Amino acid sequence: MKRVLAARQDNNGDVLLMGPAVRAIASCADVTLLCGPRGAAAARALPGVNNVIVCEAQWIDAEPGAVDYDRTIAFINDIKARQFDEAILFTSFHQSPLPLALLLRMAGVPRIGAISVDYPGSLLDVRHRVENDIHEVERALSLARSMGYELPPGDSARLAMRGLPACCCVPFSSYIVVHPGATVPARAWFPSRNAELVDRLCARGVNVVVTGGPDESALTGYVAGDLALDLGGKTSFEEFAAIVRDADAVVCGNTATAHIAAAVGTPVVSIFPPTIPAVRFRPWMVAHALLGDQSIECGGCRARVCPIPGQPCLDVVKVDDVLRALDLIASLPAEVA
């Protein structure tokens, strides 16, 4: 079998979105996934991945470390020793594959493919082109196809994860997950609205589990209050995914949680500010509702922190809107593309 290096060096959610493309490659090749530190947990959970290499991409990571000569040379030598037959570089629409392509070319990888707006010179053997507004899953599958890989018959191109444990953190048989945080502040709904949502759900008699990362315990504690189960910072990535898998629904911003929900088949209400296009990053092939002003004039700003007081694209979303959306997705088909 061919030895193929597939690369996606950003966050867990982005890595999950390339999952169908990885399965296409893995149908006839041995796949090693190159990821960044923020995507390593998802990389290890992707079906079709046999090996994982973790290396930060200073041209992609939102908080990059300094470029280090010795580490860079060590990376090149490691790739050279593995003797890959080809590399497929998956990126988002605003990222360049060319710095990595240069390093892989120096490592002697004989065939490299990527989507590149910029002229690649001799760095790419396959320079693929795609339309602007297609979903990240479709973008990745299109690149895999250009390199000669198709999903096997019967694979529906849904997101997927493997190796998730039984959920032992939640004492409820039925519950809703409220995930108030996001790695990018402008992509998360307001803490006060999340807290109000929890209060309103609990008043309905709904069990609520509030989740978040290790650095979000203050946020999740505030949102959970005295009514909900606060698991902020108390679970591993795999345990968190299992909690989402067993939930009746998930409420979150534009963050990896929405893609985890899609991968485990849990309906999701995504409060989605249009800082990046929803058409590219909305929940994939799962029952979902998108909330937020998608037509606002400043849409597509890619801001990490909104410069407009009150963030109007999210301020339009009220708690009643989320409650109605939860009622709606409960009646939707299991797969909504």
LUMLUMMI-506946 format. One record per residue (C-alpha): residue number from 1; x, z, y; residue in one letter. Coordinates in nm, 3 decimals, always signed. Example, Ala and Ser with C-alpha at 12.3 -4.5 7.8 and 13.67 -1.06 7.14 Angstrom:
<recs>
guse: 1&X: +1.230&Z: +0.780&Y: -0.450&bati: a
guse: 2&X: +1.367&Z: +0.714&Y: -0.106&bati: s
</recs>
This chain:
<recs>
guse: 1&X: +0.000&Z: +0.000&Y: +0.000&bati: m
guse: 2&X: +0.103&Z: -0.057&Y: +0.357&bati: k
guse: 3&X: +0.230&Z: +0.243&Y: +0.548&bati: r
guse: 4&X: +0.044&Z: +0.245&Y: +0.879&bati: v
guse: 5&X: +0.095&Z: +0.471&Y: +1.178&bati: l
guse: 6&X: -0.228&Z: +0.519&Y: +1.376&bati: a
guse: 7&X: -0.184&Z: +0.689&Y: +1.713&bati: a
guse: 8&X: -0.424&Z: +0.878&Y: +1.939&bati: r
guse: 9&X: -0.244&Z: +1.134&Y: +2.153&bati: q
guse: 10&X: -0.510&Z: +1.311&Y: +2.357&bati: d
guse: 11&X: -0.782&Z: +1.567&Y: +2.281&bati: n
guse: 12&X: -0.976&Z: +1.665&Y: +1.969&bati: n
guse: 13&X: -1.291&Z: +1.482&Y: +2.077&bati: g
guse: 14&X: -1.100&Z: +1.160&Y: +2.140&bati: d
guse: 15&X: -0.935&Z: +1.184&Y: +1.798&bati: v
guse: 16&X: -1.274&Z: +1.226&Y: +1.630&bati: l
guse: 17&X: -1.398&Z: +0.910&Y: +1.802&bati: l
guse: 18&X: -1.133&Z: +0.699&Y: +1.628&bati: m
guse: 19&X: -1.242&Z: +0.831&Y: +1.288&bati: g
guse: 20&X: -1.432&Z: +0.519&Y: +1.175&bati: p
guse: 21&X: -1.134&Z: +0.300&Y: +1.268&bati: a
guse: 22&X: -0.905&Z: +0.528&Y: +1.066&bati: v
guse: 23&X: -1.134&Z: +0.490&Y: +0.764&bati: r
guse: 24&X: -1.119&Z: +0.113&Y: +0.803&bati: a
guse: 25&X: -0.740&Z: +0.124&Y: +0.791&bati: i
guse: 26&X: -0.737&Z: +0.376&Y: +0.507&bati: a
guse: 27&X: -0.951&Z: +0.149&Y: +0.291&bati: s
guse: 28&X: -0.637&Z: -0.051&Y: +0.211&bati: c
guse: 29&X: -0.340&Z: +0.137&Y: +0.361&bati: a
guse: 30&X: -0.169&Z: +0.476&Y: +0.366&bati: d
guse: 31&X: -0.244&Z: +0.630&Y: +0.708&bati: v
guse: 32&X: -0.029&Z: +0.868&Y: +0.907&bati: t
guse: 33&X: -0.191&Z: +0.983&Y: +1.230&bati: l
guse: 34&X: +0.022&Z: +1.047&Y: +1.537&bati: l
guse: 35&X: -0.157&Z: +1.285&Y: +1.773&bati: c
guse: 36&X: -0.086&Z: +1.521&Y: +2.061&bati: g
guse: 37&X: -0.102&Z: +1.900&Y: +2.036&bati: p
guse: 38&X: -0.455&Z: +1.904&Y: +2.180&bati: r
guse: 39&X: -0.581&Z: +1.672&Y: +1.906&bati: g
guse: 40&X: -0.401&Z: +1.810&Y: +1.601&bati: a
guse: 41&X: -0.693&Z: +2.012&Y: +1.463&bati: a
guse: 42&X: -0.926&Z: +1.712&Y: +1.465&bati: a
guse: 43&X: -0.654&Z: +1.487&Y: +1.323&bati: a
guse: 44&X: -0.622&Z: +1.708&Y: +1.015&bati: r
guse: 45&X: -1.000&Z: +1.696&Y: +0.964&bati: a
guse: 46&X: -1.033&Z: +1.316&Y: +0.969&bati: l
guse: 47&X: -1.117&Z: +1.149&Y: +0.638&bati: p
guse: 48&X: -0.857&Z: +0.887&Y: +0.549&bati: g
guse: 49&X: -0.558&Z: +1.060&Y: +0.711&bati: v
guse: 50&X: -0.281&Z: +1.144&Y: +0.463&bati: n
guse: 51&X: -0.019&Z: +1.278&Y: +0.705&bati: n
guse: 52&X: -0.019&Z: +1.405&Y: +1.064&bati: v
guse: 53&X: +0.263&Z: +1.387&Y: +1.319&bati: i
guse: 54&X: +0.217&Z: +1.597&Y: +1.634&bati: v
guse: 55&X: +0.401&Z: +1.482&Y: +1.945&bati: c
guse: 56&X: +0.297&Z: +1.517&Y: +2.309&bati: e
guse: 57&X: +0.265&Z: +1.197&Y: +2.509&bati: a
guse: 58&X: +0.376&Z: +1.281&Y: +2.862&bati: q
guse: 59&X: +0.200&Z: +0.969&Y: +2.993&bati: w
guse: 60&X: -0.137&Z: +1.080&Y: +2.846&bati: i
guse: 61&X: -0.154&Z: +1.461&Y: +2.831&bati: d
guse: 62&X: -0.341&Z: +1.611&Y: +3.127&bati: a
guse: 63&X: -0.082&Z: +1.890&Y: +3.166&bati: e
guse: 64&X: +0.235&Z: +1.724&Y: +3.036&bati: p
guse: 65&X: +0.568&Z: +1.888&Y: +2.983&bati: g
guse: 66&X: +0.887&Z: +1.732&Y: +3.108&bati: a
guse: 67&X: +1.035&Z: +1.432&Y: +2.929&bati: v
guse: 68&X: +1.317&Z: +1.560&Y: +2.712&bati: d
guse: 69&X: +1.593&Z: +1.324&Y: +2.597&bati: y
guse: 70&X: +1.681&Z: +1.507&Y: +2.276&bati: d
guse: 71&X: +1.319&Z: +1.543&Y: +2.162&bati: r
guse: 72&X: +1.253&Z: +1.178&Y: +2.240&bati: t
guse: 73&X: +1.551&Z: +1.062&Y: +2.036&bati: i
guse: 74&X: +1.450&Z: +1.294&Y: +1.752&bati: a
guse: 75&X: +1.100&Z: +1.141&Y: +1.756&bati: f
guse: 76&X: +1.242&Z: +0.788&Y: +1.740&bati: i
guse: 77&X: +1.468&Z: +0.882&Y: +1.450&bati: n
guse: 78&X: +1.181&Z: +1.049&Y: +1.264&bati: d
guse: 79&X: +0.962&Z: +0.740&Y: +1.296&bati: i
guse: 80&X: +1.252&Z: +0.519&Y: +1.188&bati: k
guse: 81&X: +1.309&Z: +0.729&Y: +0.876&bati: a
guse: 82&X: +0.943&Z: +0.699&Y: +0.771&bati: r
guse: 83&X: +0.967&Z: +0.316&Y: +0.755&bati: q
guse: 84&X: +0.618&Z: +0.228&Y: +0.869&bati: f
guse: 85&X: +0.502&Z: -0.129&Y: +0.813&bati: d
guse: 86&X: +0.298&Z: -0.132&Y: +1.130&bati: e
guse: 87&X: +0.152&Z: +0.085&Y: +1.404&bati: a
guse: 88&X: -0.190&Z: +0.072&Y: +1.571&bati: i
guse: 89&X: -0.206&Z: +0.245&Y: +1.907&bati: l
guse: 90&X: -0.554&Z: +0.371&Y: +1.999&bati: f
guse: 91&X: -0.610&Z: +0.455&Y: +2.364&bati: t
guse: 92&X: -0.895&Z: +0.514&Y: +2.603&bati: s
guse: 93&X: -0.975&Z: +0.263&Y: +2.876&bati: f
guse: 94&X: -0.758&Z: +0.441&Y: +3.136&bati: h
guse: 95&X: -0.449&Z: +0.489&Y: +2.918&bati: q
guse: 96&X: -0.150&Z: +0.265&Y: +2.853&bati: s
guse: 97&X: -0.012&Z: +0.215&Y: +2.502&bati: p
guse: 98&X: +0.314&Z: +0.068&Y: +2.629&bati: l
guse: 99&X: +0.534&Z: +0.380&Y: +2.658&bati: p
guse: 100&X: +0.462&Z: +0.463&Y: +2.294&bati: l
guse: 101&X: +0.502&Z: +0.099&Y: +2.194&bati: a
guse: 102&X: +0.852&Z: +0.102&Y: +2.346&bati: l
guse: 103&X: +0.950&Z: +0.411&Y: +2.146&bati: l
guse: 104&X: +0.811&Z: +0.264&Y: +1.824&bati: l
guse: 105&X: +0.990&Z: -0.064&Y: +1.887&bati: r
guse: 106&X: +1.313&Z: +0.131&Y: +1.930&bati: m
guse: 107&X: +1.233&Z: +0.299&Y: +1.597&bati: a
guse: 108&X: +1.213&Z: -0.041&Y: +1.430&bati: g
guse: 109&X: +0.840&Z: -0.060&Y: +1.359&bati: v
guse: 110&X: +0.802&Z: -0.432&Y: +1.282&bati: p
guse: 111&X: +0.438&Z: -0.486&Y: +1.384&bati: r
guse: 112&X: +0.257&Z: -0.305&Y: +1.665&bati: i
guse: 113&X: -0.095&Z: -0.360&Y: +1.797&bati: g
guse: 114&X: -0.288&Z: -0.213&Y: +2.089&bati: a
guse: 115&X: -0.536&Z: -0.284&Y: +2.364&bati: i
guse: 116&X: -0.335&Z: -0.342&Y: +2.680&bati: s
guse: 117&X: -0.444&Z: -0.448&Y: +3.026&bati: v
guse: 118&X: -0.082&Z: -0.459&Y: +3.141&bati: d
guse: 119&X: +0.149&Z: -0.737&Y: +3.025&bati: y
guse: 120&X: +0.327&Z: -0.599&Y: +2.714&bati: p
guse: 121&X: +0.616&Z: -0.843&Y: +2.687&bati: g
guse: 122&X: +0.779&Z: -0.798&Y: +2.347&bati: s
guse: 123&X: +0.640&Z: -0.448&Y: +2.293&bati: l
guse: 124&X: +0.322&Z: -0.562&Y: +2.116&bati: l
guse: 125&X: +0.273&Z: -0.812&Y: +1.837&bati: d
guse: 126&X: -0.106&Z: -0.794&Y: +1.872&bati: v
guse: 127&X: -0.236&Z: -0.754&Y: +2.226&bati: r
guse: 128&X: -0.609&Z: -0.705&Y: +2.177&bati: h
guse: 129&X: -0.866&Z: -0.740&Y: +2.454&bati: r
guse: 130&X: -1.213&Z: -0.582&Y: +2.473&bati: v
guse: 131&X: -1.505&Z: -0.568&Y: +2.710&bati: e
guse: 132&X: -1.502&Z: -0.286&Y: +2.963&bati: n
guse: 133&X: -1.819&Z: -0.095&Y: +2.880&bati: d
guse: 134&X: -1.818&Z: -0.046&Y: +2.504&bati: i
guse: 135&X: -1.821&Z: +0.286&Y: +2.325&bati: h
guse: 136&X: -1.487&Z: +0.438&Y: +2.226&bati: e
guse: 137&X: -1.583&Z: +0.409&Y: +1.858&bati: v
guse: 138&X: -1.651&Z: +0.037&Y: +1.898&bati: e
guse: 139&X: -1.332&Z: -0.005&Y: +2.099&bati: r
guse: 140&X: -1.125&Z: +0.151&Y: +1.821&bati: a
guse: 141&X: -1.299&Z: -0.044&Y: +1.545&bati: l
guse: 142&X: -1.242&Z: -0.366&Y: +1.738&bati: s
guse: 143&X: -0.869&Z: -0.296&Y: +1.755&bati: l
guse: 144&X: -0.854&Z: -0.213&Y: +1.384&bati: a
guse: 145&X: -1.035&Z: -0.539&Y: +1.309&bati: r
guse: 146&X: -0.785&Z: -0.735&Y: +1.516&bati: s
guse: 147&X: -0.511&Z: -0.587&Y: +1.298&bati: m
guse: 148&X: -0.692&Z: -0.696&Y: +0.981&bati: g
guse: 149&X: -0.890&Z: -0.385&Y: +0.884&bati: y
guse: 150&X: -1.265&Z: -0.359&Y: +0.827&bati: e
guse: 151&X: -1.482&Z: -0.070&Y: +0.724&bati: l
guse: 152&X: -1.563&Z: -0.085&Y: +0.352&bati: p
guse: 153&X: -1.917&Z: -0.177&Y: +0.244&bati: p
guse: 154&X: -2.157&Z: +0.112&Y: +0.282&bati: g
guse: 155&X: -1.963&Z: +0.287&Y: +0.560&bati: d
guse: 156&X: -2.205&Z: +0.321&Y: +0.852&bati: s
guse: 157&X: -1.930&Z: +0.393&Y: +1.109&bati: a
guse: 158&X: -2.058&Z: +0.743&Y: +1.180&bati: r
guse: 159&X: -1.815&Z: +1.015&Y: +1.282&bati: l
guse: 160&X: -1.706&Z: +1.247&Y: +1.001&bati: a
guse: 161&X: -1.498&Z: +1.555&Y: +0.926&bati: m
guse: 162&X: -1.365&Z: +1.700&Y: +0.604&bati: r
guse: 163&X: -1.254&Z: +2.039&Y: +0.476&bati: g
guse: 164&X: -1.499&Z: +2.254&Y: +0.673&bati: l
guse: 165&X: -1.556&Z: +2.605&Y: +0.537&bati: p
guse: 166&X: -1.882&Z: +2.781&Y: +0.471&bati: a
guse: 167&X: -2.010&Z: +2.941&Y: +0.792&bati: c
guse: 168&X: -1.969&Z: +3.318&Y: +0.766&bati: c
guse: 169&X: -1.958&Z: +3.405&Y: +1.138&bati: c
guse: 170&X: -2.329&Z: +3.373&Y: +1.211&bati: v
guse: 171&X: -2.589&Z: +3.607&Y: +1.059&bati: p
guse: 172&X: -2.884&Z: +3.377&Y: +1.142&bati: f
guse: 173&X: -3.030&Z: +3.105&Y: +0.920&bati: s
guse: 174&X: -3.162&Z: +2.923&Y: +1.228&bati: s
guse: 175&X: -2.996&Z: +2.913&Y: +1.568&bati: y
guse: 176&X: -2.894&Z: +2.700&Y: +1.868&bati: i
guse: 177&X: -2.535&Z: +2.675&Y: +1.991&bati: v
guse: 178&X: -2.472&Z: +2.691&Y: +2.366&bati: v
guse: 179&X: -2.118&Z: +2.582&Y: +2.450&bati: h
guse: 180&X: -2.069&Z: +2.634&Y: +2.826&bati: p
guse: 181&X: -1.705&Z: +2.535&Y: +2.873&bati: g
guse: 182&X: -1.496&Z: +2.217&Y: +2.882&bati: a
guse: 183&X: -1.126&Z: +2.143&Y: +2.914&bati: t
guse: 184&X: -1.211&Z: +1.945&Y: +3.228&bati: v
guse: 185&X: -1.404&Z: +2.171&Y: +3.470&bati: p
guse: 186&X: -1.607&Z: +1.886&Y: +3.621&bati: a
guse: 187&X: -1.753&Z: +1.805&Y: +3.278&bati: r
guse: 188&X: -1.917&Z: +2.147&Y: +3.221&bati: a
guse: 189&X: -2.259&Z: +2.266&Y: +3.338&bati: w
guse: 190&X: -2.268&Z: +2.567&Y: +3.569&bati: f
guse: 191&X: -2.217&Z: +2.912&Y: +3.408&bati: p
guse: 192&X: -2.527&Z: +3.054&Y: +3.579&bati: s
guse: 193&X: -2.747&Z: +2.778&Y: +3.437&bati: r
guse: 194&X: -2.604&Z: +2.827&Y: +3.089&bati: n
guse: 195&X: -2.677&Z: +3.200&Y: +3.117&bati: a
guse: 196&X: -3.033&Z: +3.129&Y: +3.231&bati: e
guse: 197&X: -3.076&Z: +2.889&Y: +2.940&bati: l
guse: 198&X: -2.967&Z: +3.158&Y: +2.696&bati: v
guse: 199&X: -3.215&Z: +3.404&Y: +2.848&bati: d
guse: 200&X: -3.500&Z: +3.153&Y: +2.828&bati: r
guse: 201&X: -3.421&Z: +3.056&Y: +2.468&bati: l
guse: 202&X: -3.400&Z: +3.418&Y: +2.358&bati: c
guse: 203&X: -3.732&Z: +3.488&Y: +2.531&bati: a
guse: 204&X: -3.879&Z: +3.216&Y: +2.309&bati: r
guse: 205&X: -3.751&Z: +3.404&Y: +2.003&bati: g
guse: 206&X: -3.467&Z: +3.159&Y: +1.939&bati: v
guse: 207&X: -3.136&Z: +3.287&Y: +1.803&bati: n
guse: 208&X: -2.849&Z: +3.170&Y: +2.027&bati: v
guse: 209&X: -2.478&Z: +3.152&Y: +1.950&bati: v
guse: 210&X: -2.243&Z: +3.105&Y: +2.246&bati: v
guse: 211&X: -1.909&Z: +2.943&Y: +2.165&bati: t
guse: 212&X: -1.586&Z: +2.870&Y: +2.346&bati: g
guse: 213&X: -1.210&Z: +2.858&Y: +2.316&bati: g
guse: 214&X: -0.960&Z: +3.145&Y: +2.332&bati: p
guse: 215&X: -0.928&Z: +3.113&Y: +2.710&bati: d
guse: 216&X: -1.307&Z: +3.110&Y: +2.767&bati: e
guse: 217&X: -1.402&Z: +3.460&Y: +2.646&bati: s
guse: 218&X: -1.496&Z: +3.577&Y: +2.997&bati: a
guse: 219&X: -1.721&Z: +3.272&Y: +3.039&bati: l
guse: 220&X: -1.888&Z: +3.307&Y: +2.699&bati: t
guse: 221&X: -1.936&Z: +3.681&Y: +2.749&bati: g
guse: 222&X: -2.113&Z: +3.618&Y: +3.079&bati: y
guse: 223&X: -2.333&Z: +3.341&Y: +2.935&bati: v
guse: 224&X: -2.422&Z: +3.534&Y: +2.618&bati: a
guse: 225&X: -2.505&Z: +3.856&Y: +2.802&bati: g
guse: 226&X: -2.671&Z: +4.118&Y: +2.582&bati: d
guse: 227&X: -2.904&Z: +3.875&Y: +2.405&bati: l
guse: 228&X: -2.691&Z: +3.611&Y: +2.230&bati: a
guse: 229&X: -2.409&Z: +3.623&Y: +1.977&bati: l
guse: 230&X: -2.081&Z: +3.570&Y: +2.164&bati: d
guse: 231&X: -1.817&Z: +3.396&Y: +1.949&bati: l
guse: 232&X: -1.600&Z: +3.275&Y: +2.236&bati: g
guse: 233&X: -1.236&Z: +3.271&Y: +2.122&bati: g
guse: 234&X: -1.322&Z: +3.422&Y: +1.785&bati: k
guse: 235&X: -1.316&Z: +3.117&Y: +1.557&bati: t
guse: 236&X: -1.072&Z: +2.858&Y: +1.435&bati: s
guse: 237&X: -1.144&Z: +2.490&Y: +1.499&bati: f
guse: 238&X: -1.271&Z: +2.452&Y: +1.142&bati: e
guse: 239&X: -1.492&Z: +2.761&Y: +1.166&bati: e
guse: 240&X: -1.632&Z: +2.639&Y: +1.497&bati: f
guse: 241&X: -1.717&Z: +2.300&Y: +1.345&bati: a
guse: 242&X: -1.894&Z: +2.478&Y: +1.058&bati: a
guse: 243&X: -2.099&Z: +2.679&Y: +1.308&bati: i
guse: 244&X: -2.200&Z: +2.356&Y: +1.482&bati: v
guse: 245&X: -2.278&Z: +2.194&Y: +1.144&bati: r
guse: 246&X: -2.524&Z: +2.467&Y: +1.050&bati: d
guse: 247&X: -2.694&Z: +2.489&Y: +1.391&bati: a
guse: 248&X: -3.038&Z: +2.345&Y: +1.468&bati: d
guse: 249&X: -2.902&Z: +2.192&Y: +1.789&bati: a
guse: 250&X: -2.613&Z: +2.216&Y: +2.034&bati: v
guse: 251&X: -2.614&Z: +2.226&Y: +2.415&bati: v
guse: 252&X: -2.284&Z: +2.136&Y: +2.580&bati: c
guse: 253&X: -2.118&Z: +1.936&Y: +2.855&bati: g
guse: 254&X: -1.912&Z: +1.621&Y: +2.806&bati: n
guse: 255&X: -1.662&Z: +1.780&Y: +2.571&bati: t
guse: 256&X: -1.535&Z: +1.763&Y: +2.214&bati: a
guse: 257&X: -1.825&Z: +1.980&Y: +2.100&bati: t
guse: 258&X: -2.062&Z: +1.685&Y: +2.140&bati: a
guse: 259&X: -1.843&Z: +1.471&Y: +1.913&bati: h
guse: 260&X: -1.808&Z: +1.752&Y: +1.660&bati: i
guse: 261&X: -2.188&Z: +1.771&Y: +1.656&bati: a
guse: 262&X: -2.205&Z: +1.397&Y: +1.594&bati: a
guse: 263&X: -1.949&Z: +1.425&Y: +1.314&bati: a
guse: 264&X: -2.151&Z: +1.693&Y: +1.133&bati: v
guse: 265&X: -2.495&Z: +1.547&Y: +1.210&bati: g
guse: 266&X: -2.629&Z: +1.816&Y: +1.445&bati: t
guse: 267&X: -2.859&Z: +1.707&Y: +1.732&bati: p
guse: 268&X: -2.701&Z: +1.758&Y: +2.071&bati: v
guse: 269&X: -2.815&Z: +1.791&Y: +2.432&bati: v
guse: 270&X: -2.518&Z: +1.668&Y: +2.633&bati: s
guse: 271&X: -2.519&Z: +1.761&Y: +3.001&bati: i
guse: 272&X: -2.305&Z: +1.466&Y: +3.094&bati: f
guse: 273&X: -2.166&Z: +1.417&Y: +3.446&bati: p
guse: 274&X: -2.080&Z: +1.050&Y: +3.511&bati: p
guse: 275&X: -1.716&Z: +1.124&Y: +3.597&bati: t
guse: 276&X: -1.646&Z: +0.888&Y: +3.306&bati: i
guse: 277&X: -1.899&Z: +0.633&Y: +3.176&bati: p
guse: 278&X: -2.156&Z: +0.770&Y: +2.933&bati: a
guse: 279&X: -2.174&Z: +0.429&Y: +2.766&bati: v
guse: 280&X: -1.819&Z: +0.487&Y: +2.644&bati: r
guse: 281&X: -1.831&Z: +0.856&Y: +2.550&bati: f
guse: 282&X: -2.191&Z: +0.955&Y: +2.470&bati: r
guse: 283&X: -2.259&Z: +1.124&Y: +2.133&bati: p
guse: 284&X: -2.226&Z: +0.861&Y: +1.860&bati: w
guse: 285&X: -2.497&Z: +0.794&Y: +1.600&bati: m
guse: 286&X: -2.665&Z: +1.134&Y: +1.619&bati: v
guse: 287&X: -2.992&Z: +1.249&Y: +1.770&bati: a
guse: 288&X: -2.908&Z: +1.334&Y: +2.128&bati: h
guse: 289&X: -3.027&Z: +1.357&Y: +2.488&bati: a
guse: 290&X: -2.809&Z: +1.285&Y: +2.791&bati: l
guse: 291&X: -2.876&Z: +1.480&Y: +3.110&bati: l
guse: 292&X: -2.717&Z: +1.432&Y: +3.451&bati: g
guse: 293&X: -2.740&Z: +1.177&Y: +3.731&bati: d
guse: 294&X: -2.576&Z: +0.873&Y: +3.571&bati: q
guse: 295&X: -2.650&Z: +0.650&Y: +3.871&bati: s
guse: 296&X: -2.493&Z: +0.863&Y: +4.144&bati: i
guse: 297&X: -2.280&Z: +0.668&Y: +4.391&bati: e
guse: 298&X: -1.958&Z: +0.850&Y: +4.302&bati: c
guse: 299&X: -1.998&Z: +0.791&Y: +3.928&bati: g
guse: 300&X: -1.679&Z: +0.693&Y: +3.750&bati: g
guse: 301&X: -1.466&Z: +0.912&Y: +3.976&bati: c
guse: 302&X: -1.273&Z: +1.064&Y: +3.678&bati: r
guse: 303&X: -1.241&Z: +1.385&Y: +3.879&bati: a
guse: 304&X: -1.125&Z: +1.692&Y: +3.689&bati: r
guse: 305&X: -1.267&Z: +1.919&Y: +3.960&bati: v
guse: 306&X: -1.558&Z: +1.781&Y: +4.161&bati: c
guse: 307&X: -1.464&Z: +1.757&Y: +4.533&bati: p
guse: 308&X: -1.831&Z: +1.758&Y: +4.642&bati: i
guse: 309&X: -1.982&Z: +2.106&Y: +4.694&bati: p
guse: 310&X: -2.241&Z: +2.187&Y: +4.430&bati: g
guse: 311&X: -2.152&Z: +1.884&Y: +4.211&bati: q
guse: 312&X: -2.480&Z: +1.697&Y: +4.270&bati: p
guse: 313&X: -2.459&Z: +1.491&Y: +3.950&bati: c
guse: 314&X: -2.498&Z: +1.817&Y: +3.753&bati: l
guse: 315&X: -2.706&Z: +2.013&Y: +4.002&bati: d
guse: 316&X: -3.002&Z: +1.788&Y: +3.922&bati: v
guse: 317&X: -3.010&Z: +1.932&Y: +3.567&bati: v
guse: 318&X: -3.233&Z: +2.239&Y: +3.556&bati: k
guse: 319&X: -3.293&Z: +2.476&Y: +3.267&bati: v
guse: 320&X: -3.643&Z: +2.334&Y: +3.216&bati: d
guse: 321&X: -3.484&Z: +1.989&Y: +3.164&bati: d
guse: 322&X: -3.265&Z: +2.126&Y: +2.886&bati: v
guse: 323&X: -3.555&Z: +2.303&Y: +2.717&bati: l
guse: 324&X: -3.758&Z: +1.981&Y: +2.722&bati: r
guse: 325&X: -3.460&Z: +1.788&Y: +2.585&bati: a
guse: 326&X: -3.424&Z: +2.037&Y: +2.297&bati: l
guse: 327&X: -3.790&Z: +1.986&Y: +2.212&bati: d
guse: 328&X: -3.738&Z: +1.608&Y: +2.227&bati: l
guse: 329&X: -3.433&Z: +1.583&Y: +2.002&bati: i
guse: 330&X: -3.604&Z: +1.799&Y: +1.740&bati: a
guse: 331&X: -3.842&Z: +1.504&Y: +1.688&bati: s
guse: 332&X: -3.583&Z: +1.224&Y: +1.695&bati: l
guse: 333&X: -3.450&Z: +1.042&Y: +1.387&bati: p
guse: 334&X: -3.131&Z: +1.185&Y: +1.238&bati: a
guse: 335&X: -2.931&Z: +0.883&Y: +1.362&bati: e
guse: 336&X: -2.973&Z: +0.759&Y: +1.717&bati: v
guse: 337&X: -2.699&Z: +0.512&Y: +1.812&bati: a
</recs>
